[in-house]
């Protein structure tokens, strides 16, 4: 099963909005179609009505990430199960696009959606992909970026479960901010130490009089 591919549907949709920055790129049917990536046939089903529907699914998927990031595993699973019930898919064996050295199909599992609209199709794949990722790797592998004000969603695929940021850019920004904070603290420390020593010396001098 192409877990990373399917679960990335959820990440792409959630990250089409950055609430803390007041940014939302999901404002047109073209933006909806872009979320499908290379799935051109599914993207063509999208129309203007899907913009609002996609935003609704996005809020529900973000709630899954927020629950997981907050350590509430049961809530994350419950929220995801509600999406799976509302937007079902049919697993099918497929051999398209992949061939071995002898030209034979490389059979793999494929999630076939039978949607009434583009939103239903996208939501079904996103929810199922996220469910596979959650059950395979654990709820704690669903995270939200710790570099404020980002809070983009990400899937932790590191070997030691150490990922904290959605991208190298955010990791670098957070590290630079932490470095500058340490430098400010170090710069303030001698001054504070000097004031304390001066106060101590004056107190000693007064006591000897």
N, C-alpha and C positions, 0 to 999 in steps of 0.2 A: 504493500500500500504506500502511495506517495504521500506520506504524512506531512512532510514539510510543505509540499506544494498546496495541499488542501487547507492546512491550518493557516497558511499565509493569507488566504482569503479573509479570514477574520481580522488579522493584524492590519492588512491594507485598509479595510473598511473603518476600523476603530481609529486608525491614525489619519483618516481624512479630516479629522477635527482635532484642534488643540484648544480645549476650553479655557485653559489658563491664559492663553495668548489671545483669545477671541478670534481664532482663525478657523475657517470652515471652507474646505475646497469642494465640498459636495453641494454645488449650487446649480448644476445643469445636467441634462441628460448625457452630454458628452463626458462629464466627470464620472457619471455612473458607469458608462461603457468602458472608460479607462480602467476601472477597478477589475474588470474581467481579464485583463492582461491579454494573453494570446488566445483566449476562448472567444473568437470573433463571432461565431454563430450564436452563442448565448448573449453576447453584448448587443447584437442587433435586435434582440427582443425588447430592449429597454426603451421606455418612452418617458415623457415628462412626469407622469404619475409616479414613476419609480423613485424620483428624487426624494419625495416625502416618505415613501415607504422604506427606502434605504436608510434614511435618518433614524427611523423608528427601530430598525434592526440594529443599527450602529449603537444606539443607546443601550440596548439590551446586551450586546456583546461586550461593551465597555463595562457594564455592571458585573459581568463574569470575571473580567480581569481585575476589577477593583476588589471583589470579594476574595479572589485568590491572593492578590497582593496583600490584602489585609489579614490573611491567615484564616479566613472563614471557608474551609473546604466544603462544608455541607451546603452553604448558600451558593457557592460557585457551581457545584454540581447540580443543585436544584434549578438554578437559572438556565444552565446549559441544557438540562433535560427538557425544560419547557420549550426551548427552541427546537430541539430534536423532534418533539411531539408535533409541533406546529408545522415544521418544514422537513418532512421525511425524504429519504433518498433510497434508491435501490442499488445495492452493490452488484456489480456485474464483472465477469471475467473478460478482459479485453487484451488484444494483441496489436492494436493499432500503433503505428509509428515506431515500434521497437522490433528489431530483427537480430537474430544471432548470426554467426559467421556463415551459416549454411542457408540463410534467408528465411529461417523459420520464425514464427512469431514468438516473442518473449512475453509469455502470458503474465498478466498482473491484474490486481483488483482495481476496478474503476468505479467511481461513484456516479451513477446515472441519475440525473434529476428529471422529474416530470412536472415542471412548474406551470402554474396558471399565469405567471408573469415573471419578469426578470428578477424581481426582488426575491420571490419564493425560491427560484433556482439558486441564486447566489447565497441566500441565507441557509439553504439546505446543505450546500457544500461547505460553507464556512463553519457551521455548527458541527457537522460530522467530522471535519478535519480537526477542529479544536478538541472534540471529544476523544478522538484517537490519540492526540498528543497528550491530553490530560491523563488518560488511563495508562498510556505507555510510559510516561516519564514522571507523572506526579503533578498535583495541583500547584506546588510551589515553583513549577517551571513556567507558569504564566505570571508575568510581571509588568509593572509600570515603571517607566524611567524615573530614577531618583535625582536627576539633574533638574532642579526647578528652573523655570516653570514648565518644563517639557511634558512629563507624564504620558508619553507615548507608550503604547503597548509593545511588548516583545515576548518571544518564546525563548527561554533559556535552554540552549543545547550544549552548554559547556560541560566538561567532564566532572567538574567539582561543584556544580551548582553555584557558581560565583558571579554570574552576570547581574549587573545592577543598572545598566544603562541601555537605551534602545539603539545606540550607534556609537561609533568611535568618536564622532564629533562631540556628543554629549559627555562621553567619558573624559575626553580631553578638557572640555570646559569645566567639568566638576573638579578634575585634578588641579587645574590651574587656580580655580577659586580656593580650593583647600590649601594649596601652596602659599597663596597670597595671604590667607588668613593666618597661617602659621608664622609667616614673616612679620605680619603686623603684631602678633602676640609677642614674638621675640624682640621686636623693636621697643615695645612698651615695657617689657620686663626689666631691663636695666634701669630705666627711668624710675619705675616703681621701687626697685631695690635701692636705688640711690636715695630716694625720698625717705624710705624707711630707715636707712642707715643714718642719714642726717638728723632725723627725728630722734633716734636712739642716742646719738652723740650729744644733742642738746639736752636731752633728759638726764644723761649721766653728768654733764657739766653742771646742771642746775642742782643735782643731788649732792655734788661735792662742795657746794658753797655753804 
